[in-house]
Amino acid sequence: MASLKELRARINSVKSTKKITSAMKMVAAAKMHRAEKRSRQAQPFATAMQRILVNLKESLGDRPGLPPLMAGTGKQDVHLIIPMSSDRGLAGGFNGNINRTTRSLIERLLKEGKKVKVCPIGFKAYVYFRGEYPDLVVGPEGGTHRLGNVSFETAEQMASYIETLLEDQQFDVCTVVYNQFKNVMLQVPTELQLVPLNIAVSSKKTETLDDKLAVQKEEVKADYIFEPEGEELLRRLLPQNLRVQLFAAMLETNAGEQGARMTAMDSATRNAGKAIDKLSLHYNRTRQANITNELSEVISGANAA
């Protein structure tokens, strides 16, 4: 049985942990509100960009000579997968969900005889896939796999890298896997195909922006006059859309990370409180037992005298 000194040390240790987790919860809450605001502000622009491309794609049909960002290479042999995670842990199952979803996608593609390349964004995903699939991990030369503070420059760098690989025909299909931020308690792993442009892509677990756009595409059958011509608009908009969709996914990932960390730290704080109560009760019972034993020894000695 633990001594009173050991129990006091353990209680003080848990109290210190509780203070740390409580502080981390408040920090994560503040960061989450800012990240969620940025994500919500980016959504209208990303939605409008996708809607324009839906209309352009419907107008142009499947004519030959479409840009590779829209039509791809015409093959589906090589897949580039971009999993997005956080750079730090202590966020519950946030990173594990992305890693499992991406791993399932990789295994399915490999079983189908496809070639897979993985370009992680976020240090936790990079460490995981570098250990699990060291031969599949790729990335920009001299670049970093960290998510950082989520700036548009990071999305531009990744988009430029994707465009370079596509020009060299080093992949046929590009898919980003990220956690779609629903609320503090729910972040849903989502697969979004970026190349070739696939408006009808849907997540296995939730309705995505692409699903809503697909519905709008079916409902709206208006004719449009484009200025400049559709091909020129595609040439200008597709690279920008790639950057916008990557940036939006990064913002969703950042908001989801803070929400998951806030939830995890709240749970840890409550568990620490329960542990303190349990240890305090044990400490008081042990102390009372020691006092009772001492009194019994004193009384026994007095009676013997």
C-alpha positions in Angstrom: 0.0 0.0 0.0 1.3 3.5 -0.9 2.5 5.7 1.9 1.0 9.1 2.7 4.0 10.8 1.3 3.7 8.9 -2.0 0.0 9.7 -2.2 0.6 13.4 -1.6 3.2 13.4 -4.3 0.8 11.7 -6.7 -2.0 14.1 -5.9 0.3 17.1 -6.5 1.4 15.6 -9.8 -2.1 15.1 -11.0 -3.1 18.6 -9.9 -0.2 20.0 -12.0 -1.3 18.0 -15.0 -4.8 19.3 -14.5 -3.6 22.9 -14.6 -1.7 22.2 -17.8 -4.6 20.5 -19.6 -7.0 23.2 -18.5 -4.6 25.9 -19.9 -4.2 24.0 -23.1 -8.0 23.7 -23.4 -8.4 27.5 -23.2 -5.6 28.1 -25.7 -7.1 25.6 -28.1 -10.6 27.2 -27.7 -9.2 30.6 -28.6 -7.3 29.2 -31.6 -10.3 27.2 -32.7 -12.6 30.3 -32.9 -10.0 32.1 -35.0 -9.4 29.0 -37.3 -13.2 28.4 -37.6 -13.7 32.0 -38.6 -11.0 31.8 -41.3 -12.5 28.5 -42.6 -16.0 29.9 -42.8 -14.8 33.1 -44.6 -12.9 31.0 -47.2 -15.9 28.7 -48.0 -18.0 31.2 -50.0 -15.1 31.9 -52.4 -14.2 28.2 -52.7 -17.9 27.4 -53.4 -18.2 30.2 -56.0 -15.0 29.0 -57.7 -16.4 25.5 -57.9 -19.7 26.7 -59.2 -18.1 28.6 -62.0 -16.1 25.5 -63.0 -19.2 23.4 -62.9 -20.8 25.7 -65.4 -17.7 25.8 -67.6 -17.4 22.1 -67.6 -21.1 21.7 -68.6 -20.7 24.3 -71.3 -17.5 22.8 -72.8 -18.6 19.1 -72.5 -15.9 16.5 -73.1 -14.2 18.2 -76.1 -10.6 17.3 -76.6 -7.8 19.6 -75.6 -9.1 20.5 -72.1 -6.4 21.5 -69.6 -4.8 18.5 -67.7 -6.1 20.0 -64.4 -9.6 19.3 -65.6 -9.2 16.3 -67.9 -6.2 14.7 -66.3 -3.8 12.6 -68.4 -6.5 10.2 -69.7 -5.2 7.4 -67.4 -5.7 6.3 -63.8 -2.6 4.3 -63.3 -0.7 6.6 -60.8 -2.4 8.2 -57.8 -1.0 11.1 -55.8 -2.5 11.2 -52.3 -2.2 14.2 -50.1 -3.1 13.5 -46.5 -3.4 16.5 -44.2 -2.8 16.3 -40.5 -1.6 18.5 -37.7 2.0 19.2 -36.8 1.5 18.4 -33.1 -0.3 15.7 -31.1 -2.5 15.8 -28.0 -5.6 16.0 -30.3 -7.3 12.7 -29.6 -8.0 10.6 -32.6 -7.7 13.6 -35.1 -4.5 12.4 -36.8 -5.2 8.7 -36.4 -8.4 9.0 -38.3 -6.6 10.7 -41.3 -3.9 8.1 -41.2 -6.3 5.2 -41.2 -8.5 6.7 -43.9 -5.4 7.3 -46.1 -4.0 3.9 -45.4 -7.2 2.2 -46.4 -7.2 4.2 -49.7 -3.6 3.3 -50.4 -4.1 -0.4 -49.7 -7.2 -0.4 -51.9 -5.4 1.2 -54.8 -2.4 -1.1 -54.4 -4.6 -4.1 -54.5 -6.1 -2.8 -57.8 -2.6 -2.7 -59.3 -2.3 1.1 -59.2 0.9 2.9 -58.4 0.7 5.3 -55.4 2.6 8.4 -54.3 2.0 10.0 -50.9 2.8 13.7 -50.3 1.8 14.4 -46.6 1.0 17.8 -45.3 1.4 18.0 -41.6 4.3 16.6 -39.5 2.3 13.8 -37.9 1.2 12.4 -41.2 4.7 12.8 -42.6 6.2 10.8 -39.7 3.5 8.1 -40.0 3.7 7.5 -43.7 7.5 7.8 -43.8 7.5 4.9 -41.4 4.7 2.9 -43.0 5.4 3.6 -46.7 8.9 5.0 -47.0 9.2 4.2 -50.7 5.9 6.0 -51.5 6.5 9.4 -49.8 7.3 12.3 -52.1 7.4 16.0 -51.7 8.8 19.3 -53.1 12.5 19.4 -53.2 13.9 21.5 -50.3 10.3 22.0 -49.1 8.7 21.1 -45.8 5.9 18.7 -44.9 4.7 20.9 -42.0 1.2 22.5 -42.1 2.4 25.6 -40.1 0.1 28.5 -39.5 -1.9 27.8 -42.7 -1.0 30.6 -45.1 -2.0 30.9 -48.7 1.6 30.8 -49.6 1.8 27.2 -48.4 -1.2 26.3 -50.6 0.5 28.0 -53.6 3.7 26.0 -53.0 1.9 22.7 -52.9 -0.2 23.6 -55.9 2.9 24.5 -57.9 4.4 21.2 -57.0 1.3 19.3 -58.1 1.3 21.2 -61.4 4.9 20.4 -62.0 4.3 16.7 -61.4 1.3 16.8 -63.7 3.2 18.5 -66.5 5.8 15.8 -66.2 3.0 13.2 -66.2 4.2 11.7 -62.9 0.7 11.0 -61.7 -2.8 10.7 -63.2 -5.2 11.3 -60.3 -4.6 13.5 -57.3 -6.7 13.2 -54.1 -6.5 15.1 -50.9 -7.6 13.5 -47.6 -8.4 15.9 -44.8 -10.7 16.3 -41.7 -13.8 18.2 -42.6 -14.6 20.4 -39.6 -18.3 20.0 -38.5 -18.1 21.1 -34.9 -15.9 20.9 -31.9 -16.9 17.2 -31.3 -16.9 16.1 -35.0 -14.2 16.1 -37.6 -15.0 13.8 -40.6 -12.2 12.3 -42.8 -13.0 13.4 -46.3 -11.6 12.4 -49.7 -11.6 15.2 -52.3 -10.3 14.5 -55.9 -8.5 17.5 -57.2 -7.1 16.2 -60.5 -8.8 15.5 -62.8 -11.6 17.9 -61.7 -14.4 15.7 -60.4 -17.4 17.7 -59.2 -19.4 14.6 -58.2 -16.8 13.3 -55.7 -18.5 12.4 -52.5 -17.2 11.4 -49.1 -18.0 8.0 -47.7 -19.1 9.4 -44.4 -20.6 12.8 -45.1 -22.1 15.1 -47.7 -19.3 17.3 -49.0 -19.2 20.6 -50.9 -18.9 18.6 -54.1 -22.2 16.8 -53.4 -24.0 20.1 -53.0 -22.5 21.5 -56.2 -23.5 18.3 -58.1 -27.1 18.9 -56.9 -26.9 22.5 -58.0 -25.5 21.4 -61.4 -28.5 19.1 -61.9 -31.0 21.8 -60.9 -29.5 24.7 -62.9 -29.5 24.2 -66.6 -29.0 27.8 -67.8 -26.9 28.8 -70.8 -24.0 31.1 -70.2 -22.0 33.5 -72.4 -18.4 33.6 -71.3 -16.0 36.4 -71.7 -13.2 35.6 -72.4 -13.8 32.2 -74.0 -14.3 29.1 -71.9 -10.9 27.6 -72.7 -9.2 30.8 -71.6 -11.2 31.0 -68.4 -10.3 27.4 -67.6 -6.6 28.1 -68.2 -6.8 31.0 -65.7 -9.3 29.5 -63.2 -8.1 25.9 -62.8 -4.7 26.7 -61.2 -6.4 29.2 -58.9 -9.1 26.7 -58.0 -6.4 24.2 -57.1 -4.8 26.7 -54.7 -8.2 27.7 -53.3 -9.3 24.1 -52.6 -6.0 23.2 -51.0 -6.1 26.3 -48.9 -9.7 25.6 -47.8 -8.8 22.0 -46.9 -5.9 23.3 -44.8 -8.1 25.7 -43.0 -10.6 22.9 -42.3 -7.7 20.8 -41.0 -6.5 23.6 -38.7 -9.9 24.3 -37.3 -10.5 20.6 -36.8 -7.2 20.2 -35.0 -8.0 22.9 -32.5 -11.5 21.5 -31.9 -10.1 18.0 -31.4 -7.4 19.3 -29.0 -10.0 21.3 -27.1 -12.2 18.3 -26.7 -9.2 16.1 -25.7 -7.9 18.5 -23.1 -11.4 19.0 -21.7 -11.7 15.2 -21.3 -8.2 15.1 -19.8 -9.0 17.9 -17.3 -12.2 16.1 -16.2 -10.3 12.8 -15.8 -7.6 14.5 -13.8 -10.3 15.9 -11.5 -11.8 12.4 -11.0 -8.3 11.0 -10.3 -7.7 13.7 -7.7 -10.9 13.0 -6.0 -10.1 9.2 -5.9 -6.6 9.8 -4.7 -7.8 12.3 -2.0 -10.3 9.7 -0.8 -7.6 7.1 -0.6 -5.3 9.5 1.1 -7.9 10.4 3.8 -8.7 6.7 4.4 -5.1 5.8 4.7 -4.4 8.7 7.0 -7.4 7.8 9.2 -6.3 4.2 9.3 -2.8 5.3 10.4 -4.3 7.5 13.1 -6.5 4.7 14.3 -3.5 2.3 14.5 -1.5 4.8 16.5 -4.3 5.4 18.9 -4.7 1.6 19.4 -1.0 1.2 20.1 -1.1 4.1 22.7 -4.2 2.7 24.4 -2.7 -0.8 24.4 0.5 0.5 25.9 -1.3 2.4 28.6 -3.4 -0.6 29.5 -0.3 -2.8 29.7 1.4 -0.3 32.1 
